[in-house]
């Protein structure tokens, strides 16, 4: 059955099913199987109705077949409507239909009901209706009375016999659907109730004057079978659960399972073995031993079958998770990596202590909203200074622009001063992007997050966001260019204004050697960007593009493509005829491709994997124009320009990739133990500089804390574990801290790209511009990414990663073209590129196997000196872990330390050294945001003008007052549970959305007049309009029906941001929650909250309505809330506060306020 449309139960055990297919299924309910298939025409069967003598089956094209109930053969056929059949019903001897007719304009609603007499099988006179008929039903209590319903909810009662004789007998009713279309309609068997279903998911019940209508003629309570008591299942090897949990009938006779007493013996439960780690760290005091708790189990809990669960525990730094010496039952995840649940109380989030999770000056992100899994990537983009500046400078009029929303979010992170923010507006726009939904990046419910593969999800999100930001910035730039061109043509100018270009006019201030810069052909070719079928490719034309079109390259570049873009050339070479085809493109992101597993495992440096991933090759069948058939084709890619930021997706979504990564980590540690690598990857300092609590008495193997007077743990392991011959394998497993000190992932790499496309990647211990003074030779093994050959390059360290000072050197321009690279190596030509990269970001997936809901994604980021200087005044660089709103500093080595049991790398960012300098940030918000506001309601919102827009001469200045208030609607209700003590505990707070924002003038001749009164359009389903508290009616936020000044949230948000940036002081009541829902951070010095002004410590907060009645003698919010009225009242209360403060009677007045409120129980009289 495909696309079933109707069902009809013609007997207690017989069911007919029809749909858009050429068969009707006869199904037996008792036997649970098909008993017959009836062939119908290709149009299928859309409606089934039962008559006392016939089965009526209607198809979508307007034909009704009258079939025999027993054989289902066609007895008669009625052709009703020329277009399509909408509905029909049969009762007694009459059959009435409604539908559509064909006309020149297409299908039109037929205003006539077609009536047929089933006794004579002939058509009666058509019945005229007042409404457009869509659905109809006979009333069971009347033989000819009919109810006809239109799509707009209009219902007409008419009589099929007397409709044309006595038209005055018809009755018309309206169903209040709020504009939703009626989709279904039915009548109770008693004719006392009519039920309507609409497109909005609501069911409308219309009844007679009877207060307790009956739905069935002979109603009686439904009888249910007694529930079967299920007996809990107990495993055969369960020695803990008592058998008494299963009740057994008492009997005075012996049971069959009773054994004779001579075969019985008492055996006591075996004592579980003590954890070996406890025995190793135990100290004896007399006959009593004591040891620190290894935190391997919960308090007062220990499993009995320890031996069966041995291999599941992992130490906090156990890279050797497969070691046989690690015992336990669960993976021990450090606290800073665990997902933190935001606990709510009756005060909401106000009493939650965020400081215990974040003692830095940086701002975290809350994860209470859907799709908050991307918080780690949002922090990564924010702490990339060029990306941050580019998005802060971006502004456009597109409603759901992710670049604009990221810019707003980054501005909040700049001004929040350590308090966590919400990415509510960004996630709201993210949910509307169709590309994100098509890629499966939007999680609509918590259950979908449990099933999704977070490793692949965050990597797909990484690809999507770079692509989306690039094209949004590009489209905005093109639109601005078109507007400038139109303005220039309108002004009569024939030529565009002159723009100075440094590349076209060399600076006269530079030295003679750098004045004539190299303009190689590859960088001047046209890069016309277009989709190439792959998600992250920005393609351009072939090499044969004319040089006259070279200036178009810069038109298709954005800040994102200049930072993350790697220019590359696709080469397709036919292996039969040798014909080659090339195409240029820009790659924004690279996926790491790992080699196949071999046994025994071989050492493969990370640089080799990276080189092969940047220059992949594969042979696949493809069409050859020369051979005129599909032939084996070698497809390869060659880089022609290196990026400033190398973004990598690690993959690791398969067990094979994880096994390869784990093998390489094991090989690195084994090389340390066998003496092949004598020093850690960064420094020989232990895992942490914190002193061990046990001092020199510590006996723990591989303790990661520092011990005074003890030799380095690494040296101790080397001296004790290294055998006389380097080929001998250590007898014991490597200590876990070695996995922390020595990583497979390098902190710094260097990529050398030759003119002919050959590339080599090498690991470097320290960037040249960060090394000590003096010259030091550096030798590294280079991976060329093409074969297994290695090249030894010896360079001299001079403090600049792009210069090597030797005699008779050649000039090699770098990516930016501002610092030449000098080299005497004959392989390095003028078009070669050498860039050193430093690891700047790592995004990891945290797998909590004990609780799937606590799976998490964290980011380890190297925060640059610019961020520290803005927040603390110290220009330093430091690694931090960002786990939603939990932020802690970590060591650089922790960023490259992984335990694949629970910490899996997903995204890596390598940034060029020195980092690219961002462009100067200029706020894109100007006074024009007030002029760009447009009403999107179809009515134009002109029925009621509730505000006077600001003129250019009355723009509020810094320090001036503006009254503000906002109203909200609910998108998701609060989730709470009843605790054992009888109190309600909030599990998930309600999801609110702003519906109306009003701003009132606080100065000038129009003081008290609103200059912003915007209703915010929403495309999401509203659960509760909160009309009693917000004044918002259904339809006010719908552009099709609203009569208000309806705008987008982004338009109003830009106006508020402009006021905040100009230093305006907002006056309102309860502004903390208002700005939180609006998703706007306002400095505390720019907020005056009347709920705090009129408040005594350790007393309740007073409502705006009571304050206005007590101090101003006005009665507001009597029936509903009005944001303009509330904002105006807040301004007047602030004036009253200043008056009381100047007179010195403020404290006495507040005490009187609380006395009056207590007497009246905080209720306004006569309300």
N, C-alpha and C positions, 0 to 999 in steps of 0.2 A: 504494500500500500504506500503510494507516494502522494503527498499533498492531499490528505483526507479532508473533506469539507463538511460532511454530514453523516449522521447516524440515526437509525430509527429502530426502536425495539417494538416489534410487532407481536411478540408473545413473551412469556416469562423466560424462555430459553432460546429465543431467536432474535438475532440482531442483523440489520442490514447496514452496510458501510459503503459510502460512495465518495468520489473525489474527482480530481482532474486526471483521470485515466479511463481507459476504455472498458472497465469492468466494475460491476457491483458485487461485493463480497457478501455471501450469506454465511453468517457465523453462528455456531451453536455454543451458547454460553455454558451449558451443562457439560458438554464434552470438551470444550475449550479448543475447538479446531474449526476450520472452514468446512462447510458442507456443500457449498455450491458457488460457482462463478457465473455471473450473467453478463453477456456481452452487451455493451452499449456503444453508441457512436463515439467518434474521436473527441467530441466536446466534453464527454464525461457526464457526471451527475453532481450538481451543486446543492440541490435542495430535495429532501424527502419528506413527504407528508402521508399520513394514513387516513384512509376513508373506510367506512364500514364494509365496502365491497371491493375497493381498489387500493393499490399502492401508487401514489402520485410521485413521479420523479421528474424534476426540472433540470435542464441543462443551462449553461450560461448564455446561449444564443437565443433564448426565448421559447424553446419548445418544451412541452410537458407531455410525458408519456404516462398513460394510465395502464398499469400492469396488474395482472392477476396475482393475488396474495400468495397463492400456493405455488404456481409455476413461474411466476415473475415474467411471464410473456406479455408482450404489448397487446392491449385490447383496443385502445384508442390513442390518438395523438392530437394535441391542441397546439396550434401555432399562435402564440399570444402577442409578443412584441417584436417589432422588426429589428431592434438593436440588441438588447440584452435583457435577461430576466433578473429582477432585483429580489423579489420575494413573492410568495403566494401562500394561500391558506385555503383549507377546505373544511366545510361543516355542513352537515345535513345533505342537501341536494345542490349546494352551490360551491363553486370554486372561483376565487377572485385572485387576480394577479396584478402586480405593479412592476414597472421596468423602464427601459429606455428605448427611444426610437431613433432611427437614422435620419439625419438631415444633412444639409449642405455644410453646416458647421461641425459635423461629427455627431457623436451621441448626445442626445438631449433627454432630459427627464420627461417621461410621458405623464401628462397631467390627468389622464383618464385611467381608471381601473377597469380592467377587462374582466367581465363576469360571465360564467358559464353555468348552464343547467346540466347536471350530470344525469338527470333522468332521460332527457331527450338528446344529450350530447350536442347542444347547440349554444351559440353565443347569445348572451342577453345584451341589453343596451349598456354601453359603457357608463361608468359612474364618474362624475366630475368631482375633483377634490380642490380644496382651497390651498392646501400645502403641497409641496413637492414630495410625492410618496417615495419612500425608501423601504420601509418595513410595514407589514400589516398583520393583524391577527383578528380572528373572530372571537367575540366574547362568548364563552361557553353557555352562559345563562340565557342567551338570546339567539334565535335561529338565524337572523339576518343582520344583527348589529355588528359593526366592524370598527376597529381602531386602526388608523393610518398615522404613521410617524414620519416626519421629515428629517433630513440630516442635522438641521439646526435645533432639534428638540421640540418642534411644534407637533402636537397630536390632535387629530380630528376624529370625532366619533360620528359615524354616519350609518345609515341603514341602506343596504344594497337594494331593497325593494322600493322604499319611499324616497331615496336620495334625490331622484329627478322629479318626483311628484311634489314633495314637500321639503324644499331646501332649507326652510327655516328650522327644521328639526336638528340640523347638524350643530355640534358643539366643538369648540376649539380651546385647547389648553397649551401652555408653554412649560416645558421642563427646564429648570434652571441649571444648565450645564456649564455656565461660565464660558461659553464659546466653543466648547469641545463638541466634536461630531458624535452623534448617536450611531453606535455600531450594532447593537443587539436589542431585542425587545421581546417580552413575553407577558402572558396574562395568566393569573392564577386560575385554577380549575373552578374556584368559587366566584370568579369575576369581581372579587373585592379588592384586589391588588394588581397593579401594573408595575413592571420592573423594566428599567432602562439601563443599559451599559454604554459608557461613552469612551472616547479615545484617551481621556486623561486617566483612565483606570478607576473611575468612580461608578458606583451603582446607585441609581435613583429609584426610590420606591414611592409610588403614588397609590394612595388608598382612599376608600370611601370615608364617610363621616364616622364610621364605626371605629372607636378608639382601639379596639382589639380585633382587627380583621382576621379572618380565617383564610389560610392558604389552600387547605384541602377540605374536601366535603366531610370526610370522616377522619379527622386528625386523631392520632394517638401517639404516645411516646415510643420512640424507637427502642426496641429490645436488642441488647448486645449480649453476645456470648460471654460467659464468665472467663476472665483472663486466666491463662495457664501460668501457674507459678513455675518459673524457670529455676532450675538448680544450678548454682554456680559451679563452673568447671575447675577442678583442682588437678594440676599436673601430677604425673605419677611420681616424679622425683622431688616433689615439694615436701620438705620436712618441717616447715614452719606453720602453715595454715592448719588449725585443728579441725578434726572431722566434725566437731560439735557445731560447726557453722551450718551444716546441713541437718535439718530436723529429721528425726526418725520416730516412727510410731512406737509407743511403749508396748512391750509384750513381756509376759511372764515366762515365756519359753525360750530356750537357747536358740541362738541364731545359727544359720548354716555356716557363717563365716567364723564362728567361734572355734578356736583351736583348743585341744586338750592342754591342761596345765603342765603335763610332763614335757610338752614340746615348747614351752615358753620360758624365756629368760629375760630379765631386765637388762637393757643396754642403755647407758646414759649417752647424751649427745656429746659428740666429739668437740673438744675445744678448738676453735679456729686458730690457725697459725698467726703469729705476730708478723706484721709487716717488716721485711728485712731492713728497710730504711730506718725504722724505729730502733731496731737492734744495733745498727751501725752508729747511731747518734746517742745511744743510751749511756748514761753514767750511773754507776752503782754507788749508793750510800748505805753501807751495811748490806742488808739483804734486800733492800728496795732499790729498784732501778727506775730512773725517770729520763724522759726524752721529750723533745719538742714535738708538737702535733704536726704531722706533715700535711694536714689539711686535705687528706685524700678522701675523707668520708664526712658525711654530715654528723651533726652532734647526736650522740647516743644511737647511732645507726651503723650496722656493719652486716654485710651479706654473709650468709652461711656458706654458700657454694663459691668460695673464692677462686678455686682452681679453674672453674669454668669461665671466669671473667677476667683472667689475668691480663690479656693483651689489650685492654681498652683504655688504660690510664696513660697519661702523658704528662711529663713534667713541664713547668712553665717555659723552660729553655731546652726541651728535649728535641733536638733535631734528629736524634737517633731513636725515633719512636718505635722502630721495629726491634729494638734491643730486648733481649730476654731478661735483662735485669730490672726493667721498669714494670712494676706490678701495680694493680689497682683496678678500679671499676669505671672511671669516667675520665674525660679529658679535662685537665686543670687549665682553664683559660685565665690569664691574668685579668685583674679587675678592670684595668683601663681599656681592655678590648671587649668586654662584655656589653651587651645591649642594656641600656639603662631605661627602666620604665619610669615615666613621669607620674608620680603618685598625686592624686587630687584629693582635696578635702572639701569641707563645706565652703571654704573661701576660694576654691578653685586652685589656680597655680600660684596665688600670691604668697602663700606660706611655704612654698617649696624652696628649699635651700639650694640654689644653683651654685653658690660659691664653693661648696664642698667638692664639686666636680670641675670647677674651672677657676683657678687662682691666677690665671694670666690676664692680660689686658685685651685679649682677642675675643671675638664674639662667636658663639656656637649657634647651631640651628636645632629647633625642636623637630621631633619626628612623630607628631601625633596625627598628621594629615595623611590621606592616601597618597601613595607614590613618593613618600619621603625617603625611599631607598636611595635617591640620588643626592642626598645631602653631602656625602663625601666628595662627589664630583663637583658640586657647586662650590665647596670650599677650595677644591683644587683650582678651579677657574678663577676664583677670587684672588688667591694668593699667587697668581701669575700676573705680575704687574702690567705688562703690555695688554693682556686681555682685559684686565680690570679697567684700565684707562680707556680702551677702545669702546667698551660697553657703557661706561659712564658718559661718554661723549655722544653716544648714539641716541637718536630720537626720531620717531616717525609717527604717522597718524593711523597706522594699522592697529586694529583693536587688539588682536591677540598676537603680539610680536614678542617672541621669547628674548630677543636681544634687549628690547626696552625693559622687560620685566627683570632680566638679569641686572641691568643697570640700576633699576630701582632697588633691587635686593642688595647689590654691592654698596649702594649709598647707605642703606640701613646698617650694614655691617661696619661701615666706616664711622657712623655716628652713634652706634648703640652703646659704646663704652663698656663692653664686656657682658652685657645682659643678652641672653639668647634671643634670637629672632625667629620668625616663621617665614617660610617661603610660600605663603598662602597664595598670593597673587600670581607668582610664577607657576605654581602647580595648577592653578585655575586655568591659566592660558595653555599650559602644557596638555591638559586634558582635552582641549579643543583642536589640537593639531592632528590632522588626519594621518599624516605620515607616521607619527608616533603610535597612533592606534593600530595602523597597518603592520608596524614592526613588532607589535605585542609589548610595547613599553609601558602601557597604562594598565595598572592593576586596580580593578574596580572594587574588589572586596578583599578582606583579610585572608580568605581561604585561597585565593589565587596566589598570594605571596608564598604560601606553604608549598604549592606545587611547582612554582617557577624555579628555574635554574638561575640563581642570583649571579653566578660567575659570568654566564653569557649575557644576562640582562644588563649588567652594568657596563660591559664592553660594547654591547649594541647601543646603549645610551651614549657612550663616549663617541662612537662614530656619528650617531644622529645629531648630537648637539653641535659638533664642529661643522657639519654640513649645513645645519639649519642656520646657525649664526652667520656663516659665510654668505649664504644666499639672501638672508634678510638684510644684511649690511649692503650687499651688492644691489639689491632691488631698491633700497632707499636711495643710494647714490645715483642710480640711473633715473629715478623719478625726480630727484632734485636737479639733475642736469637737464632733464626735459623742461622743468619749470623755469630754470634759468634761461634756457634757449628760447622758450616762449616769451619770457619777459624781455629778452634782448631784442627779439624780432618785433615785439610790440613797441619798444622804444625807438625803433628805426635804425639800430646799429647793425652794420653788416658784418663786423668782425668781432670775435670774442675778445675779452680783455686780456692784456699781456700778463702772463704768469711766469715768474723767474724760475728756471729749472736748473739746479746745480749740475745735473748730468750733461746738459747742453752747453753750459757756460762754466768752465773750470774756474775755481776760486783763485784770485790773484795773490791771495795771502799765503798760499802753500808754497813749499819749496819747489825748485825747478824739476826735481826728479819725480814728484807726484803730481805735477800740473797736468801732464798729458796722460789721462787715464785710459785704460784699455776698455774699448767698447766691442767686445767679442760678439760674433754673429748669433750665438746661442741665446744671449740675454736680450737681444734686440728683436727677436722674432715674434711674430704675432701669436698670442695665446688666447684665442677665442674659446671661451669656456662653454662646454655643453655637456649634457649627460651622456655617459658612455655605457649605460647598462649596469655599471657597478656603482655601489653606493657612495664611495668616498673618492671618486675620480672626477677631476675637473679637466676636461680634455681640451685640446687646441688643434689647430690645423697642422698639416704636414710641413715638412721642411721647405717645400716649394712656395710658401707664402711670399708675396711680394714685399719688398722692404718699405714700400710706401705706406703699408698698413702697420708699421711697427709700433706706432704710438698707441694702438688699441690695446696693447698688452696691459698697460697700467689701468685702463678702464675696467678690466675684468678682475683686477686684484683687489683684495680687501686686507684689513689688518690680520685676519685669521689666516688667509693664504700666504701672506708674507711671513708669518710666524711659524705656522705648522706645515706649510707647503713644501714638498720636495718635488722639484721639477724632474721629470723622468721621460724616457723615450721607450715606447713599446716597439719591439722588433718581432715581426712574424716572418719566419723564413721557411719556405717550402723545402723539405728534405729530398724531394724528387728532382725539381728543376733548379733549386737554389734561388728562386725569386724572393726578394725581401720587400716588406712593406713596413713603414715606420709611422708612428703617431706620437705626438707629445701630449703629456697630461701633467696634472699636479696631484700628488698624493698627500692627503692631510693626515693620514694615520697608517701605521704599519702593523700587521699581524705577525707575531712570531710563529715561525714554522719549525718544528722540531724534527730531527732525524729519527729513523726507525730504531727501535730497541735492538740491541745485540747482546749476546751472551758469550763471554763475560762482558760487563759494561765497559765502554771505552770513555776516556776523558774527552769531552767536547767543550771548549771554552765558550762562555756566553758571547764573546765577540764573534766567534765563528757562526753561532746561531743567528746573531743579528745581521751579519754580512750576507748570509744566505737568504734571510728574510727580505732584505732590501733589494736583492738581485735574484729573484726567483726565476727558475727555468722549468718548463714542462713541455712535453710532446703530446699533442692532441690532434685529432683529425679536424681539418678546416678546409674551406673551399679555396682552391687556387685558381685565379683567373687565367694563368698561363696554361696549366694542365687541364682546365675545364672539368675538374672533378675534386672530390674530397681526398686530400692527401695528408700524410703525417707532417705536421707543422711544428717547428720549434718556436715556442712563444717565450720571450724573455723580456726583461725590463732592465734599463740602465739609467742610473741617476745622472742628471746633468747639473743639478744644483742642490746643495744640502740645506735643510731647514734650520731655523734658529731654535726651534723647540722640537725635539724628536719624540713624538707620541707613539707609544707601543701598547698593543693589546697582547696580553700574555697567553690567552687561550686557556689551557689547563682545565678544559671541561671534560676531558676523557681520562680514564685511568692510565692509558699509555703515556700521555704527556706528563701526568703527575709522576709516574714511575721513572721517566727519563730525568725529570728535575730532581727527584729524590736521589737517584743514582749519582748525579753530578755533585750534589751536596755531600754525599758519602765519600766520593772520590777526593773532594777538596780536603776533607778532614783526614782521610787516610794519608794523603800526601804530607800533611803537617806532622802526623805521627811517625811517618817513615823518613822524615827529614828532607823531603823534596821542597817543602815550603817552610822556611825557618821563622817567618814573622807573620803576625796577623795581617789582615787586609787593610786595617787602618792604623791601629796602634796596639802595643802589647799591654795596655791597661786592662785590668779585669773587667768583667761585665758591668760592674758598678763600683763607684768610689766609696760606697757606704761600708762602714766597718761591720764585720760579722759579729753578731751578738754573743757568740761563744768564744770569740777571741782566738788565741792559739790552741785552745782545747778542742776546737772544731775537728771532728773526724769524718765529716760528710765528704764523699767522693765528688769532686767537681764542684765544690761550693763556689757560687758566683759572687760572693762578697769578699772584701779585702781583709787580709790578715797582716797585722803589723809584724815585721821581722821575719816573715816567711817568704821564701823564694816564689817567683812568679809561677802561677799554676801551669802556664804553658810550658815553661822550662822544666817543671817537675814532671809533667807528663812525658816530655821528650826524653828526659834522662832515664826515666823508669821504663818507658814503653818502647823506645827505639832499639831494635836489635842490632847486632854487629853487622849484619848484611842488610842492605837496603831493600832487598827483595823479600825479606821475611815479613809476613803479615802479623800484626800485633795479636797477642793471644786474647786480650780483653777488648770489650766494646769501647769505643771512644767516649770520653766524658762529654756530657751534654753541652757544657759551656763552650766547647770548641766549635760547635755549630753556630754559636752566637758570635764568636770572634772571627770566624773565617767563613765568608759567604761566596757563593758562586756568582752573585751579581756584583759587578764592579761599581764603585762610586763615581769613577771618572773614566771616560773613554776618549779616544781620538779617532776621527774618521778622515782618511786621506782619499780624495776623489781626483783621479787623473782626467786629463782632457779626453782620452779615448774611452771613458766610461768605466775603466777598471777602478775598483774601490777596495780599500783595506781598512779594517777596524782593529784597534789595539787597545788594551787596557793600560792605563797609566796610574801610577800611585798618587800623583799630586799634580794639579794643573800648574803650568809654568808661571802664570801670573800670581799664583798663591804660594809659590815656593820661596825659600829663603834667598837672600842676596848671594850673588856669586854665580858661577857657571858650573853646572854639573852634567856629566854625560848621562844619557838615558837610553837604555836599550830595551826594546820590547819586541815580542813576537807578533807579527801582523797577520790577521786573517783576511784574505782577499775576497772571500765569499763566492769564488768561482771554482776553485779546486783546493786540494789539500796542501799546496805549496805554501811555504812561509817565507817572508822577507825580513831580514834584519835591518832596521833603520836606526842609526845612531844620530841623535840630535843633541844640540847644546842648549841647555836651559839658560835663558837670559831674562826671564821675568815677563815675557810676552808670549802668549800662546799662538800668535800669528807672525812672529818674527824670529828668524834664526840668523844671527849676525856672523857671517864669514865673508871672506874676500871673494870678489867676482861673482856675486850672487845675482840671481834673477828675481824679478818681481812677479809675485803670484797674487792676484786680487782675491779677496775673500768674498763672502756672500754679500756683505753690505757695500763693499767697494771703497771703504774708507781707510782700511789698514792693510797694506800689502804684506804678503808673506815672502820672505827671502830664503832661498835655498840654493845650495850648490849641487844637490842631487840631480843627476841628469834625467831622472824619471819625473822630476817636478818641473812642469812647464808653466808658462804664463797663465794658462787657463785652468790650472789645478787648484784644488781647494783643500785646505787643512783646517779643520775645526775641532776644538776640544769641547767635550760636553761633560757636565756634572749632573749627577742624579738630583732632581729637585722635587719629585713627588712619587709616591707609591700608594696605590689604592688596593686594599686587601679585603678578601671575603673571610668573615669569621663564622666558622661552622660549629654551632653548639649542638652536638648530636643528642644531648639530653632533652632539648626543648627546641622544636623547629620554629616556634614563634620568636625565639631569641636569636635567630640567625641575623647577621649584621654585616654591614660594609663600613669600613673605616678608612681614613686617609692619613698617611704619614707624609707631612709636607715640610720642606725646608723654607721657613719664612725668612724673606730677605730683609736687608737693613732698612729699606724704606718703610716697611710696616712697623718695625720696632721703633723707628725714629718718630713716626706719627703718634704712636701709642705711649711709648715710654721715654722717648728722647734719646735713646741709645741706638746707634746705627750698628747693630750686630746681626748675625745670622744664627738661627737655631732651628733644630728639628722639633716638631710637635706632632702628637697624635690627635686627630680630630675625630671623635666618636660622638656625633650629634652635638649635644651641648657639653660633653665632657672633653676638655682640652688639657693635655699635660705635656711637658717637655720630655723628650726622649733623646737618647744618644744617637749619633749618626749610624752606628752599627746596627741598631735595632731596626732601622728602615730596610736593611737588606737581609735581615734574619727572618727565616720562614720555617714554620712547622706545618707541613702539608696536611697534618691531621686536623688542624683547625684554622690555620692562617695561610691562606692561598693568595698569591699575588694575582692581580687582575690587570692593572694599568700601571705603566711606568712612564715617567716624563724625564727626559734628559734635556737640559737647557745649555745653550752655547755659553762658553766662558770667554770673555765677560758676557753677562746676560744682556740681551738687546734692550736698548734704552727706549722706554715708552714715549709716545708723543705727549705734548703738553695737553693737560685736561682742561677743557672749557665746558662749562655747564650748558647743555643744549636747551634748557628751559628759560624762556623769556616771557615778556608780557604778551606775546602772540598766543600763548596757550588759552587766554581768555577769548581771543577772537576766533580761534579754531573750533570752538564748541558748537556742535550742531545737534539738534533734536532728531533722534532716529525714529520717533513714533510716527506712524503713518498719518495720524491726524495732525501731525506737526506740533502737538503739545500747546496749541494756541487757545484752547478753551479757557484756561485760567492762567494768567501771567502772575506768578507769585514772587518775582524778584526783579530787581533793577540792575542790569549789568554795570560793571565798573567802567567809568570813562578813563581816558588816558591821564587826566589831571588829578584823579582821586585815588590813584594806586596806593594802597597802604604802605607806609614806610616802616623802617626798623623801629621796634619798640611800641608800635601802635597796637590797639586792641581789636580783636575780631572775635565775635561770639560764634560758637560752633556747636552743632549737635547732629547726631546721626541716628538713623533707625535701621533695624536689622530684621532679617527673616532667618528661619531655620532650615538648613539643608538636610541635616541628619540629627535625630534626637539623641539626647544623652543616654548613655548606657551605664546602668548602676546595678548593684547587687546588694542584697540584704545580708549583713554579717551576722555572726552567731550572737553578738551582743545586742542585736536589734537595731543597729544603726545602718544607714544607707552608705555604701561606699561607691564613689564614682570610678568606673572603669575607663570610660571614654567620654570626654565632654561633648556637648552638642557642637555641631559645626555650623557656625553662623556666617551669614553673608550680608554685606552692607546693601541696603535698599534705598536709602535716601540720605543725602548730606546737605546741610544748610549752613551757610556762613552769613553772619550779620555784621554790618558796619558798626564799628565802635567809636568813630569820630566823624566829624564833618556835618554838613547840613542835613544829610540823609541818614543820620545816626539812628540805628534800630531797623533800618531797611535791609533786606536780604540782597546780596549780590551773587550768591550761589544757592540754588535750590534745585538740585539735580536728583532725579530718580534714576537709579542704576539698573540698567538692563541686565538680565541674567538668562542664560540658556540652560541652566541646571534645574532639576526638579526641586521645587520648594515643598518641604514637608509641612511647615507651619508658617503662615504669614504674620502671626503674632499681632493681629489687627488691634487687639485691645491695648497693646503696649506700643505699637509702632505706627498705627494709623494706615498701614499699607493694606490695600484691598486686592483681591485676586484680579489680575488683569492690568494692574498699575505698572508692572515690570515687563509686560509683554508688548513689543513694538506694534503688534497687530491691533491691539485693543486699547492701549494706554492713551489717556487724554492729558498726561502730565508731561513735564519737560524731561523726557527720557534720554539719557546719554549713556555712554560706555563708562565702565569703571576707570579705564585708563585715562580718559579725558578729564574726569574730575580729579583723579589722583595727581595728574600733572599740575593742575591748578593749586592743589594743596601743597605739593612739593615746592612750587614757586613761592608760595607764601612762607613756607618754612625756611627756605633758603634766604629769603629777604629779611628774616628776623622778626616776623610778625608774632605777637603774643596771643595765644588762643585762650579764650575764656569759655568754660563749659562746666557741665556737671557729670562726673564719672568719666573723664576723658581717657583715663588709662585703658579701660576696656574698649572705648570707641576707637582709639588709634591702633590698638592691637588687632581688632577685626578689620579695620581699613588697611592694615599692614603698612603702617607708616611710623617711623621713629622720629619723634620730636624732642629736641633737647629739653630737659626739665625746666630750664630757665625761661622757656617760651610757653609754658603751660601754667594756667591759673585754674585750679579745680575748686569749684564752690563746695564740693562735698568734703574737701579737706579744710577749707577756710572756716566753715561753720561746724567744727568738730572738736569735742573735748577728748583728751586722751583716755583710753580704756572705756569709751562709750560707743554706742552704735552710730552708724552713719545715718544721716537724715536725708530723706527724699527731697527732690527738687520741688515737688508739689507742696509739701508741708512748709519748706522754707519760704516759698513764694507767698503762701497764705499768711504765715506768721509775720514776715518782715514787710511785705509789700501789700498785703491785704487783697491779693488777687487769687482767684480760683482757676487753676489751670488743670489740664488733663482730666476734666470732669467725665467725658465720655471716651475719648481716645487721645493718643499722643500726637502732637504736632511739633516737628523738629524746629520750625521757625519760632514757634511760641516758646519752646524750651530754651533755645539759644538766646532769645531776647530776655527771658527771665533770668538767665545766668548772668548776663551783662548788668542788669539792674541790681541783682544781688551783690555783684562785685562792687558796684558804686556804693551800695549800702554798707558793705564791709569796710570800705575805705572811710566812710563817714563815721562808723562806730569806732574804728581804730584811731582816727584823728581826735575824737572826743574822749578817748580813754575809757569807754564803757563797754568794750568788746567782751571782756571776760564775764562781767555781770550779765550781759545780754545773752551770752551762750548758756549760762547756768539757768537763766529764766526760760530759754528755749527748751532745754531738756526737762525742766519741771512741767511746762505746759504740755510737752509731748507725752510725758509719762501719764499725766492726768487724762489726756484724750486718747491714749493708746496709739498715738502717732497717726490718728485719722483726722482728716480735715472735716470740721462740722458742716452739716447740710450737704454732704456729698452723696 
